[in-house]
Amino acid sequence: MYLFAAIIFGILLSIFTRASLLMAGFFLLLAIIILAQKKNAKLFIFPLLIFAVCLNYSLRDYKLKDFSGQVTGKVILSNENKSVLKTSSVNGKKFVTKILFYEKLDRGGTYKILGKFTSPLPAMNQGNFDYEKNDKAQGIYALGKINSFQKISQPKAFYKFSNVLIDRAKNFYRENLDERNGNLMSSIVLADRSIMEESEKDRFNTLGMSHILAVSGLHIGVLVLFLEGIIKGLTKNKKLTDILVTGLIFFYIVTIGMPISAVRAFLFYLLYKGNIYLKKDLDLKKIYFLSLSIILFVNPMAIYSLSLLMSYGAIFGLVFVYPAINSRLAGSGLVKKSLVGTTAVIISLFPLINYYFDGFSLLVFLANLIIVPIYSVIITLGFIMGLGIFPGILGKVLNILMNATFGLESLFAAKGSIFLALKAFKFDYIFVYYILLLLILNRHKLREIIEPNLKIIEIYMAVFFVLTSLGILRDLNTYKESHLYIGQGDCTLISFRGKNYLIDTGGSRQENKIAEKFLFPTLKLRGLTKIDGIFISHFDEDHAGNLNKILKKYRVDNIFISHLPEDPEILEKAEKFSNIVILKKGDKVKILGDTVAEVISESENSEEENDNSMVLLINHRGFKTLFTGDISEDVERKINRDIDILKVAHHGSKTSTSKDFLENTSPKFALISAGVNNSYGHPHEEVLQNLEKHGIIYYVTARDGQVDFKIYGDKLRIDKKNQEEDYKFYILLIFLNTTLLYITARKNYELQENLQR
């Protein structure tokens, strides 16, 4: 626990201060000072561990700039439609990193690849999944698009052998199972999720069973029991059995590409067996923290891995929660163990499922109780079938089992909304939940912890309560204008005193997951269940493409438009869910107390849909933002209003934002919504130069991510999602807290020593 606390503290410092090297130096100095005092020298281990973690984090937390050129390296992982290359050189210079390609290459082969390389996308809006950090957790720092390649060398013997085994297993699944079942079996046995349909993955996520799709503790546990049963029956020697099982498990993990989830489960198994043979006094709780500490010490970036959170969350339930529940219930047997085990895992995973998978259904419990045990049998038979043992007979059995589970999964997923217990809550609440859970599980030890430190706890609680109350009050009375990253599209969320409005929705013909990736997680983080109104500037997909998705997911009171779309079905669908209001020039809508939206343009009835855009002026107590849709210079000439913020038209295209328009409106700030690496070249360099010449501070969502304009009283604050924070205040705060905690711990230690004397 001591080791784990130091490692977690070091990681959190690195994350929230963004000054890993500086923090590493501080704690190295602290360790040296403690060691020099020669009093209770063991205390120096804590800051020394923090130093090592901060240093390791800083070395790993780098970002490759986008580049074009040549990379050379070996393919260490390959699925049906993606490969991971471990580089030896980049553009002729020695450099080791991992690059993900969405193409199939021979695993074990060495390649020279010419292409374009970009960084994984970070969390562009608040609440968005951070692909950059998730990839970093796996050591992947770039995405590659292949222009041409040359295969330098063929895979070595081991890779050839393992590739044959994998291809052979896939053929058995493909030939003897239904197409859906074959693809699913490749995922749960061979760790290849690349050929699964997105709807399949969504169903498992909805039911809280995503761990089945990744080779993890369940799979390793099933395989261990299966192998132990066979080998022990043949050898009658427990030690030899354990050696052979360990070797076979290791071979299996290496063969399927050493997925992180499988490596974690194997490490836990090794520590468990090592504890038995070395006769160390380590219970499962200590093994839990030791294994997690090793993983995070070796790779601090693993803290960002969702699979790590889910797998260790499940183990936490079995190790910590299960005994607490089981000891209070009468009876025994398999049914009780299964029921209590499932309950313990769900209790442990609840906040993670709730946050990452958009709410929590009571049917998650039933699905895990009924379906997961069936998958234990399916996984076992899948292993046997993959080896080519009775593939025809096993195929018929597995088709029956897998089709039956599919029916149950579909039924549960369809009825899930009826049994919805809680909608998703904020990420902060996850920490509160686990703190409360730990307090409940260790309530008998609370007195020992609280009594010696009562004064300091009271101070912390009082300060925390005051700051939280002030923060909630300030947040409620802050006008927020959040310009969201929505790919190559427009979407702004306006919030004030519990009211929420959207201006445009974004969307794209090429990408059908825009809303799910960028918009819905942000709305979920804000705790929205209802949207008071949506203003649609015009009906191009990049401005209105997500409208129907929003209407299906949220209650929307009003939809404001300035003209009718060419496709009448857009409004026919909308009329089923909300009230449609047609606005004309001069119309005003009171949206948020003292905040008024005014239409300042005529509907042009132009053949160009862009020039039909609604031009909307949002006025919050004299603070004015102009939303221009995709209008051209011709429409801009008719606008003459002083404003504070300009939502630049047409994603920064040079067809808009003329010199005369900027002089007529005199904005202080400008916001450009554009997609990362978009094919249009938005924003245009000429537009940016024009803004700079007029002394206008501009932000681009492709670069800055979500941009928030916050007004509290008469003060304006601007926050960017991808900004570099000023960490000086955090360092000072951490220093003061660390000093205070050290003094308190020292006094408590001295008190305990005096009592013992």
Summary of the structure (lengths in Angstrom):
residues: 757
radius of gyration: 29.0
end to end distance: 27.1
largest distance: 91.8
contacts: 2449
relative contact order: 0.07
helix: 55%
strand: 17%
